[in-house]
């Protein structure tokens, strides 16, 4: 078998940085999960006649774990109401630990856009399963525009006093 540049790193012109993926998922896990259906079982009969109003909020938090290693927490809460009654309240903190191999000026967008984008499908499945197991139709979330959330946060930060760099920052979809 002939050696190719891809198969033989000694023939490569780069320093090895190109061979590492920009994002490595080290772990992902449920950090916190809460589901409440305070009106059950009576609310099931009321839902036969009316659809509940459901409000969903998405929040992103990031913590530096080690150098180039970050814990990213995708928090999603859903509150379903029918008139003045709570149908269900669901809160999920789904987290991942990511190693980021990128230039320093690319880290912030990776943490707040790409990492949550990787966590979101798993979070969506958990929310659908929990609501289904709670006796309700599965909560099927649409896509979330993490780029727009990130840009909105940058815009909010630029209108405020310049914050100093901290290990923990939050981005909230309800701004």
Secondary structure, DSSP 8 states (H G I E B T S, - for coil): ----TTT-GGG-SS-SGGGS-SEEEEEEEEEEEEEE-TTTTHHHHHHTTS--EEEEEEEEEEEEEETTEEEEEEEEEEEEEETTEEEEEEEEEEEEEEEE-S-HHHHHHIIIIIHHHHHHHHHHHHHHHHHHHTTS---------HHHHHHHHHHHHHHS------S-EEEETT-
